[in-house]
């Protein structure tokens, strides 16, 4: 499936591949694409390959298979700073298992020491999880498409205790703030996930709309034809209308200063020459 997805990536985007063993063979499948493939050797580490790829003007980074702890670290790095987006494969059974496995790999690799910090970095780079299933009859199909939504840490503390007149009221408001603090410290929710598409009884069913943030990012990276089709899809299935387009020519004419309202020049008028 990863090899087939390359066909839907715009040809103007340069592809940078990092693998522990050459398995994708994308340069043979897509000989007209700008593709640079690398793998680690005894003298060149995978981290060195990734550092070189960061300097080669790549648009899409592809990690062949995240099967070891160092490869998970490469994936997080490339998704954060090295490209527009990153594709990788993993063998997690559920989305929480995927987050947990990547978090534990980051901890074992020594990139992070705190579990919450490592998990926060993982959920920031995971946008969509396309989960494939192979049933007992040997059929392969997409079971679900899951979206990851990071939870923003908001300041929910209040100063209502100042309005209370009694000591009991002030203590109640203080305990409310203390409850919020200990909830964030001990059981902070870092992400939510929901299925966008599910496979039921031989057909695919749309279950939840894509989040507003990801819709905006997807629109910003589409050409006019795909953007029109995407807007029609959103409006037809979820009633999400496209944003109003800005007419820059009309805006420029509105902002233009009329001749009669332009500021007058100060100073003396030039004297006329006497004949």
C-alpha positions in Angstrom: 0.0 0.0 0.0 2.8 2.4 0.8 4.2 1.9 -2.7 0.8 2.6 -4.3 0.4 5.8 -2.3 3.3 7.4 -4.0 1.2 7.6 -7.2 -1.1 10.1 -5.5 1.7 12.4 -4.3 2.3 15.4 -6.6 5.3 14.8 -8.9 6.7 18.3 -7.9 7.4 16.9 -4.4 10.8 15.3 -3.9 10.8 11.9 -2.1 13.5 10.9 0.4 13.6 7.3 1.5 15.3 5.8 4.6 15.3 2.1 5.1 17.2 -0.5 7.1 17.0 -2.8 4.0 15.9 -1.9 0.5 12.4 -3.2 0.2 10.3 -0.4 -1.5 12.3 -0.1 -4.8 10.5 3.1 -5.6 13.1 4.3 -8.1 12.3 1.3 -10.2 8.5 1.7 -9.9 8.6 5.5 -10.5 11.6 6.2 -12.6 10.5 9.7 -13.5 10.2 10.9 -9.9 12.9 12.7 -7.9 13.7 10.0 -5.3 16.7 9.6 -3.1 16.9 6.3 -1.2 19.4 5.5 1.6 20.1 2.8 4.0 22.6 2.4 6.9 25.8 0.5 6.5 28.6 -0.6 8.8 30.3 2.8 8.4 27.3 5.1 7.8 24.6 5.2 10.4 20.9 5.8 9.7 21.1 9.1 11.6 23.8 10.2 9.2 21.6 9.3 6.3 18.7 11.4 7.8 21.1 14.3 8.3 22.1 14.3 4.7 18.5 14.1 3.5 17.6 17.2 5.5 19.9 19.1 3.2 18.6 17.8 -0.1 15.4 19.8 -0.4 13.1 16.9 0.2 9.3 17.4 0.4 8.2 13.9 1.6 10.2 11.6 3.9 9.4 7.9 3.9 10.6 5.5 6.6 10.3 1.9 5.2 9.4 0.2 8.5 9.5 1.4 12.1 10.6 -1.9 13.6 13.4 -0.8 16.0 13.9 2.0 18.5 16.4 4.1 16.5 14.1 4.0 13.4 11.3 5.4 15.6 13.6 8.3 16.5 14.4 8.9 12.8 10.6 9.0 12.1 9.9 11.6 14.8 12.8 13.8 13.6 11.8 13.7 9.9 8.2 14.4 10.8 9.0 17.5 12.9 11.6 19.3 10.8 12.7 17.6 7.6 9.7 17.6 5.3 6.1 18.5 4.6 4.9 15.1 5.8 6.3 11.7 6.6 5.0 8.2 5.7 5.9 5.1 7.6 4.7 1.6 8.3 4.2 0.0 11.7 2.6 -3.3 13.0 0.5 -1.9 15.9 -3.0 -3.5 16.2 -4.8 -0.4 17.6 -4.1 3.3 17.6 -3.3 3.5 21.4 -0.9 0.6 20.9 0.8 2.6 18.1 1.3 5.6 20.4 2.5 3.5 23.3 5.0 1.6 21.1 6.5 4.7 19.6 6.6 6.4 23.0 8.5 3.4 24.5 10.9 3.3 21.6 11.7 7.0 22.2 12.4 6.2 25.8 14.5 3.2 25.1 16.5 5.1 22.5 17.3 7.7 25.1 15.8 10.6 23.3 13.5 11.4 26.2 13.5 10.6 29.9 9.9 11.4 30.8 6.9 9.4 29.5 4.5 12.3 29.1 7.0 14.4 27.2 7.8 11.4 24.8 4.1 10.7 24.3 3.4 14.4 23.6 6.0 14.5 20.9 4.6 11.3 19.3 1.0 12.5 19.1 2.1 15.8 17.6 3.5 14.1 14.5 0.7 11.5 14.0 -2.1 12.8 11.9 -3.8 9.8 10.3 -3.4 6.0 10.9 -4.5 3.8 7.9 -4.9 0.3 9.4 -4.8 -2.7 7.1 -6.1 -6.1 8.0 -5.5 -9.5 6.5 -8.4 -11.9 7.3 -8.3 -15.7 7.5 -9.2 -16.1 3.8 -6.1 -14.0 2.8 -8.0 -10.9 1.8 -6.4 -7.6 2.6 -8.4 -4.4 3.1 -8.4 -1.1 5.0 -10.2 -1.7 8.3 -10.2 1.9 9.4 -8.7 5.4 9.0 -8.1 7.0 12.3 -7.3 10.7 13.0 -5.1 11.7 16.0 -6.2 15.0 17.7 -3.7 16.4 20.3 -5.3 17.9 23.3 -4.3 21.5 24.1 -3.3 22.2 27.7 -5.7 25.1 28.6 -5.6 27.2 31.7 -8.8 26.3 33.6 -8.0 27.8 36.9 -10.3 30.4 38.3 -10.1 33.3 40.8 -13.6 33.0 42.0 -12.4 32.7 45.6 -12.0 36.4 45.7 -15.7 36.9 45.3 -16.6 34.7 48.3 -17.3 36.3 51.6 -17.0 33.3 53.8 -14.1 31.1 54.6 -16.0 28.0 53.6 -16.7 29.5 50.2 -13.0 30.4 49.7 -11.9 26.8 50.6 -14.4 25.3 48.2 -13.1 27.4 45.3 -9.5 26.6 46.3 -10.3 22.9 46.3 -11.8 23.2 42.8 -8.5 24.7 41.6 -6.5 22.0 43.4 -8.6 19.3 41.8 -7.9 20.7 38.4 -4.1 20.9 39.2 -3.9 17.3 40.4 -5.9 16.0 37.5 -3.5 17.6 35.1 -0.5 16.3 37.0 -1.6 12.7 37.4 -4.0 11.9 34.6 -3.5 14.4 31.9 -5.1 13.5 28.5 -2.6 14.2 25.7 -4.7 13.1 22.7 -8.0 12.0 21.4 -8.5 9.7 18.4 -11.6 9.0 16.3 -12.2 6.9 13.2 -12.9 8.9 10.0 -13.6 5.8 7.9 -14.6 2.2 8.8 -15.2 -1.0 6.9 -18.6 -2.6 7.7 -20.2 -5.5 5.9 -18.3 -5.1 2.6 -18.6 -1.3 2.4 -16.8 1.7 3.7 -18.8 4.1 6.0 -17.8 7.6 7.0 -18.2 7.9 10.8 -16.7 11.2 11.9 -15.6 14.4 10.1 -12.0 15.4 9.8 -10.9 18.0 12.4 -10.8 21.7 11.3 -7.0 21.9 11.7 -6.3 19.0 9.4 -8.9 20.2 6.8 -7.1 23.5 6.7 -3.7 21.9 6.3 -5.0 19.6 3.5 -6.5 22.5 1.6 -3.3 24.4 1.8 -1.4 21.6 0.0 -3.8 20.8 -2.9 -4.0 22.1 -6.4 -7.2 23.7 -7.7 -8.7 20.5 -9.1 -8.1 18.5 -6.0 -9.2 21.4 -3.8 -12.6 21.6 -5.6 -13.2 17.9 -5.3 -12.2 17.9 -1.6 -14.6 20.8 -0.9 -17.4 19.0 -2.7 -16.6 15.9 -0.6 -16.7 17.8 2.7 -19.9 19.6 1.9 -21.7 16.5 0.5 -20.9 14.2 3.4 -20.5 16.5 6.5 -22.0 19.8 5.4 -18.7 21.6 5.8 -18.6 24.5 3.4 -15.4 25.9 1.8 -14.1 29.2 3.2 -14.8 32.4 1.4 -12.1 33.1 -1.1 -10.4 36.5 -1.0 -10.6 38.6 -4.2 -7.3 40.4 -4.1 -8.1 42.7 -7.0 -11.3 43.9 -5.3 -9.5 44.3 -2.0 -6.8 46.4 -3.7 -9.4 48.6 -5.3 -11.2 49.1 -2.0 -7.9 50.0 -0.2 -6.8 52.4 -3.0 -6.9 56.1 -1.9 -9.0 58.3 -4.3 -7.3 61.2 -5.9 -9.5 63.8 -4.2 -8.8 62.3 -0.7 -5.0 62.1 -1.0 -3.1 64.3 1.4 -2.2 67.7 0.0 1.4 68.7 -0.4 2.6 71.3 2.0 5.0 74.2 1.3 5.0 77.3 -0.9 3.9 77.1 -4.5 6.7 77.7 -7.0 6.8 81.2 -8.4 5.9 81.7 -12.1 8.7 83.0 -14.2 8.3 86.6 -15.4 8.6 87.2 -19.1 
